[in-house]
């Protein structure tokens, strides 16, 4: 029967690396919170466990290409909330040419009983050396329409982020006895116009 006043402080954390992270005690007025330890798993594992409001799929059309062979890379950003803004990036890597191919495709897909909007982006990769090359994970950082907690304590927006899986290419060297210059193609047509 006594009136009571409570104040809720919400803190959003975004880990910058995987592993065990210690969050120290926070001071609020004369009170202190208890320290917290978090275990941050790799992005692909976290996404497989709980497909949140945004996640990225990535695939290459040939994981074992030859040097200088064009390889298609397809990124799919899935999101289940209305986007207000965002940036989808595929970092470049030494030893591989990276070029965006065509325009983004947009469509709807159902995953695990949930409807997602999808943005599909394509790239052309051209490995310049043989050996194993690891492509860094694609990233998405943006803002979307939030839930009731965001409306209550903020501006109605929520930060969205997603990291795709890192991909590996096992690039084969130019075959022995291959003609020079080397053109790793399935077919080639030439026409001479005078």
N, C-alpha and C positions, 0 to 999 in steps of 0.2 A: 503493500500500500504506500510505499515511499516513492516519490518521483526520483528518477535517475536520468542523468545525461551521459551519453556515450559519444565518443568521436572515433570514427573509423579512419585509419590511415592506410591507404593502398599503395604498394610499391610494386612496379612492374620490373622484372629482371629479364635481361636477355644475355645469356652466356656467350662469351666470345671464343671459348675453347671447350673441349671435352675434358673429362676427368673429375676428380673430387675438388669441389670449390667450397671454401669456408666463407659464409656471410657473417661478419662480425655483429655483435649486439648493436642495436640502434638506440639512440637516446631520444626520448620524447618527453619534454619537460623534465621532471625529476625522476621519471621512470626509465627503465632499460628493458629491451626485449632480450630474449635468449638467443645466443648465436645459433646459426643453422648451417648444416653441412648438406650440400647438394651433390648428387652424382649426375653429371651431364654425359649422355651417351652420344655417339655419332649421329648426325642428322638423319641418315638413311634408316637407322634402327628406330629412332624416335618416330619418324613418319610412318614406318610400317606398323608400329604399335597403335598409334592413335592418329589417324588421318585428321588433322586439325582443319581450320578454315582455309588453309592454303598449303599446297605441297607441289613439288616438281618431280616429274619423271624425265629421264634422259636416256637416249639410246643412239648407238651408231649403227650404220647399216653393214659395216664390215670391221670386226675387231682385229683382224689380221691382214691389213693391207700391205701393199708394196710401197717402197719409197716413191713419192710423187704421185701416188694414186689418189684420186679424189674420193673422199669418204663423206657420206651424209651424216650430219648430227641433227637429231630432232629433240627439242625441248618442249615439254608440255607443262604449263602452269595451270594447276587446278585451284579454283577458289569458290567458296560457298557463301560468301558475303558480298554485298555490293561494294565494289572498289571505288574509291574516291581518287586515288593516285597510286603510282607505283613504278618501279624500275626493275626489269628483268635483265640480268647481265650474265654473260658467259665469259669469264676471264680467259685471256690468251695465254699460251704457253710457248716457251722457247722450243724451236724445232718443228713447229706446226703452223702452217698458214691457216688463218681463220677468217672466213668471209661469210657475211649474212647472205642468205639466198631467198629471194622472193619476199612477199609480204606475210605478215602474221595471219594465221587462220583463227577464227573464233567459232566455237560451237559449244553445245551442252552435252554432258555425259553423266551417266549414273554410275557411282562407285559405292559398293557396299550399302546400297539402299538410299544413298544420299545423292542429290542432284548438284553437280558442279558446273560452273562455267569454265571453259578451257581456252587458253591462248596457246597456240602451237607456233613455235618459231623454228626455222630451219637454217642450218649453217653448212658450209662446205669446208671440210678440213683437208689440208694437203700436207702429209708428213714429209719433212725435208731430210730426215735421217732415219736409219734403221735402229731397232732396239725397242725396249719398252718405254712408252711415253704415257704419262698419267695426265689426263685432262682435269683441271680443277673443277670443283662443283659449281654449277650455275647457282645464282642467288636471286632472290626477289625480296625487295624491301618496299613497303607501301603502307597505305592507310585505307581502311574500309569503314563501313558503317558499323558501329559497335552494338553491344547488347545493352540491357537495362542498367548494368553496373556502370558502363561508360556514360550512359545518359545521366545517371544519378550523380556521378562524381567527376564528370569531365564534359567534353564538348560533343559527345555523341559519336566520337570516332575512336577507332582502335588501331594500334600499330599491327601490321601483318608482316610476317617474314617467313621465308622458306628457303631451304638449301637442298639442291638436288644431289644425287650421288656423284662421286668422282668416277670417271671412266678411264679405262686403260686401253691403249692400242699396242699390240705387239707387231711392230712394223718390220716387214721382211726386206732384206737388201735386194738390190737389182740382181736378177738371176744370172748365173754364169753363162756366158755366150749370148746374152740378150743383145740385140742390135743397138747401136748408138746413133743418134740420141735415143734415150729410153723413153717410151711413151706407154705407160701402163693403162691400156684401153681395152674394152671389150670389142670395139669396132671403130674403124676410122675410114672416112670417105674424103677424098680430095677432088677438087674440080679446078681446072685451070681456065681462067677467062683471059683472053688476049685483048 
